[in-house]
Amino acid sequence: MKKSVFPPITTSVLSVNKDPSVFWSLPLVFQATHFVIFNVADLAGRLIISYPPLLVSSPKALVMLSLSRLTFIPLFLLCNITNQGRTTPPVINSDEFFFLLVLLLGLTNGYTSCSVMVSASSLKLNPLLQNKSIYIDTAATVASFSLATGLVVGSISSFAVKALVCGGCNPFTG
């Protein structure tokens, strides 16, 4: 989900602040700011699991956490997305709320992906591996393959998402 939402939808969002004296509301600065916020939050999400009480390792909880991240899609679509034919004001008319959404997307991305990777090959955290230490390498390989596959599918679907967001434009030409 991250690859099909994070760059294509979020880079289509412009600042709702039209005051030229506000530096971060310039389109390139606005986009760079949200990339920095996402990546810092992603790192923070990955670091959170180093505190053991905050690590979620239950397979059902991890699936629910992953699926709950789908709520970001409609929320980002309600922001100030640049669309050639847009005549109505955005439902979410706040740069701060948009940056909060990006922050939460980054935190949940880092937390969820790192929790899954740590839990997949741990004898203590993965109940399917108990007393079967010979499968640790296989579990780690399957987790890595699944992550890579998700990134590839998300990257490919990002072109379709970008075309939908920009109103049928060609995502390959900008």
Kinemage of the C-alpha trace (Angstrom):
@kinemage 1
@onewidth
@group {chain A} dominant
@subgroup {mainchain}
@vectorlist {calphas} color= white
{ca met a 1} P 0.000 0.000 0.000
{ca lys a 2} L 2.786 2.401 0.831
{ca lys a 3} L 4.218 2.461 -2.688
{ca ser a 4} L 0.837 2.944 -4.331
{ca val a 5} L -0.201 5.757 -1.944
{ca phe a 6} L 2.884 7.534 -0.667
{ca pro a 7} L 4.454 9.019 -3.748
{ca pro a 8} L 1.579 9.122 -6.259
{ca ile a 9} L -1.171 10.540 -4.065
{ca thr a 10} L 0.835 12.603 -1.604
{ca thr a 11} L 2.919 14.341 -4.270
{ca ser a 12} L -0.347 15.421 -5.895
{ca val a 13} L -1.324 17.359 -2.769
{ca leu a 14} L -0.572 21.088 -2.748
{ca ser a 15} L -0.544 23.480 0.156
{ca val a 16} L -3.884 25.136 0.865
{ca asn a 17} L -1.965 28.212 2.027
{ca lys a 18} L -1.774 30.616 -0.901
{ca asp a 19} L 0.343 33.214 0.916
{ca pro a 20} L 3.607 33.537 -1.085
{ca ser a 21} L 5.473 34.704 2.033
{ca val a 22} L 5.043 31.280 3.652
{ca phe a 23} L 8.132 29.412 2.451
{ca trp a 24} L 6.942 25.839 3.060
{ca ser a 25} L 3.764 26.372 1.045
{ca leu a 26} L 5.753 26.537 -2.210
{ca pro a 27} L 5.037 23.311 -4.171
{ca leu a 28} L 8.601 21.934 -4.212
{ca val a 29} L 9.247 22.829 -0.574
{ca phe a 30} L 5.847 21.403 0.411
{ca gln a 31} L 6.639 18.098 -1.304
{ca ala a 32} L 10.155 17.946 0.114
{ca thr a 33} L 8.779 18.654 3.587
{ca his a 34} L 6.304 15.817 3.414
{ca phe a 35} L 9.023 13.425 2.197
{ca val a 36} L 11.205 14.373 5.165
{ca ile a 37} L 8.287 13.981 7.583
{ca phe a 38} L 7.441 10.556 6.168
{ca asn a 39} L 11.014 9.262 6.335
{ca val a 40} L 11.692 10.563 9.851
{ca ala a 41} L 8.393 9.062 11.031
{ca asp a 42} L 9.200 5.769 9.273
{ca leu a 43} L 12.528 5.624 11.118
{ca ala a 44} L 10.794 6.442 14.416
{ca gly a 45} L 8.266 3.662 13.764
{ca arg a 46} L 11.100 1.192 13.218
{ca leu a 47} L 12.816 2.324 16.411
{ca ile a 48} L 9.631 1.979 18.499
{ca ile a 49} L 9.777 -1.802 18.355
{ca ser a 50} L 13.135 -1.793 20.130
{ca tyr a 51} L 11.090 -1.172 23.275
{ca pro a 52} L 9.730 -4.732 23.845
{ca pro a 53} L 6.376 -3.847 25.448
{ca leu a 54} L 5.431 -1.941 22.287
{ca leu a 55} L 6.199 -4.786 19.880
{ca val a 56} L 3.115 -6.430 18.413
{ca ser a 57} L 3.853 -9.985 17.315
{ca ser a 58} L 0.457 -11.650 17.124
{ca pro a 59} L -0.230 -12.639 13.497
{ca lys a 60} L -3.878 -11.542 13.781
{ca ala a 61} L -2.919 -8.195 15.291
{ca leu a 62} L -0.314 -7.610 12.584
{ca val a 63} L -2.838 -8.367 9.836
{ca met a 64} L -5.385 -6.038 11.447
{ca leu a 65} L -2.749 -3.329 11.841
{ca ser a 66} L -1.765 -3.704 8.195
{ca leu a 67} L -5.360 -3.604 6.958
{ca ser a 68} L -6.220 -0.622 9.151
{ca arg a 69} L -3.642 1.398 7.233
{ca leu a 70} L -6.027 1.345 4.247
{ca thr a 71} L -7.956 4.150 5.980
{ca phe a 72} L -5.196 6.515 4.872
{ca ile a 73} L -6.265 6.226 1.217
{ca pro a 74} L -9.611 8.057 1.484
{ca leu a 75} L -8.131 10.543 3.938
{ca phe a 76} L -5.376 11.533 1.505
{ca leu a 77} L -7.908 11.735 -1.323
{ca leu a 78} L -9.854 14.315 0.719
{ca cys a 79} L -6.817 16.622 0.850
{ca asn a 80} L -5.940 19.384 -1.633
{ca ile a 81} L -5.070 17.136 -4.579
{ca thr a 82} L -4.127 18.904 -7.782
{ca asn a 83} L -6.630 17.880 -10.400
{ca gln a 84} L -7.147 19.753 -13.638
{ca gly a 85} L -10.939 19.858 -13.388
{ca arg a 86} L -11.330 20.432 -9.640
{ca thr a 87} L -13.873 23.130 -8.851
{ca thr a 88} L -14.756 22.313 -5.240
{ca pro a 89} L -12.562 23.087 -2.235
{ca pro a 90} L -10.881 20.118 -0.546
{ca val a 91} L -12.713 18.470 2.357
{ca ile a 92} L -9.509 18.495 4.418
{ca asn a 93} L -8.452 22.090 4.016
{ca ser a 94} L -5.418 22.083 6.311
{ca asp a 95} L -1.714 21.661 5.606
{ca glu a 96} L -1.098 20.698 9.220
{ca phe a 97} L -3.648 17.877 9.033
{ca phe a 98} L -2.067 16.642 5.801
{ca phe a 99} L 1.367 16.620 7.459
{ca leu a 100} L -0.154 14.782 10.442
{ca leu a 101} L -1.521 12.143 8.045
{ca val a 102} L 1.915 11.796 6.424
{ca leu a 103} L 3.493 11.484 9.883
{ca leu a 104} L 1.026 8.766 10.888
{ca leu a 105} L 1.498 6.949 7.570
{ca gly a 106} L 5.265 6.964 8.112
{ca leu a 107} L 5.017 5.818 11.743
{ca thr a 108} L 2.650 2.975 10.913
{ca asn a 109} L 4.723 1.989 7.880
{ca gly a 110} L 7.937 1.674 9.866
{ca tyr a 111} L 6.249 0.048 12.861
{ca thr a 112} L 4.206 -2.474 10.898
{ca ser a 113} L 6.879 -3.524 8.413
{ca cys a 114} L 9.552 -3.864 11.070
{ca ser a 115} L 7.225 -5.755 13.438
{ca val a 116} L 6.344 -8.238 10.714
{ca met a 117} L 9.979 -8.794 9.745
{ca val a 118} L 11.107 -9.242 13.358
{ca ser a 119} L 8.207 -11.513 14.290
{ca ala a 120} L 8.384 -13.730 11.208
{ca ser a 121} L 11.665 -15.441 12.022
{ca ser a 122} L 11.662 -15.283 15.820
{ca leu a 123} L 11.315 -18.476 17.819
{ca lys a 124} L 9.864 -16.484 20.717
{ca leu a 125} L 7.434 -14.369 18.717
{ca asn a 126} L 6.258 -16.694 15.959
{ca pro a 127} L 4.133 -19.546 17.362
{ca leu a 128} L 4.456 -21.476 14.097
{ca leu a 129} L 8.219 -21.813 14.598
{ca gln a 130} L 8.190 -23.143 18.153
{ca asn a 131} L 10.419 -26.201 18.425
{ca lys a 132} L 11.157 -25.990 14.699
{ca ser a 133} L 14.326 -23.917 14.562
{ca ile a 134} L 15.243 -25.469 11.208
{ca tyr a 135} L 12.551 -23.289 9.598
{ca ile a 136} L 13.918 -19.944 10.817
{ca asp a 137} L 15.818 -19.311 7.584
{ca thr a 138} L 12.781 -20.265 5.513
{ca ala a 139} L 10.520 -17.937 7.519
{ca ala a 140} L 12.979 -15.053 7.100
{ca thr a 141} L 13.228 -15.724 3.360
{ca val a 142} L 9.449 -15.835 2.942
{ca ala a 143} L 9.091 -12.576 4.898
{ca ser a 144} L 11.758 -10.881 2.767
{ca phe a 145} L 10.213 -12.201 -0.445
{ca ser a 146} L 6.771 -11.003 0.643
{ca leu a 147} L 8.129 -7.546 1.452
{ca ala a 148} L 9.896 -7.301 -1.904
{ca thr a 149} L 6.802 -8.550 -3.742
{ca gly a 150} L 4.649 -5.977 -1.963
{ca leu a 151} L 7.033 -3.207 -2.939
{ca val a 152} L 7.016 -4.312 -6.586
{ca val a 153} L 3.220 -4.627 -6.756
{ca gly a 154} L 2.809 -1.278 -5.009
{ca ser a 155} L 5.256 0.408 -7.353
{ca ile a 156} L 3.513 -0.962 -10.426
{ca ser a 157} L 0.051 -0.038 -9.120
{ca ser a 158} L 1.284 3.487 -8.336
{ca phe a 159} L 1.054 4.324 -12.043
{ca ala a 160} L -2.637 3.407 -12.129
{ca val a 161} L -3.268 5.288 -8.884
{ca lys a 162} L -1.516 8.382 -10.245
{ca ala a 163} L -3.619 8.221 -13.423
{ca leu a 164} L -6.802 8.009 -11.342
{ca val a 165} L -5.780 10.847 -9.035
{ca cys a 166} L -4.816 13.265 -11.777
{ca gly a 167} L -7.984 12.639 -13.767
{ca gly a 168} L -6.784 10.284 -16.496
{ca cys a 169} L -3.444 11.928 -17.243
{ca asn a 170} L -0.478 9.895 -18.415
{ca pro a 171} L 1.555 9.110 -15.256
{ca phe a 172} L 4.639 8.444 -17.382
{ca thr a 173} L 4.837 12.004 -18.713
{ca gly a 174} L 4.123 13.924 -15.495
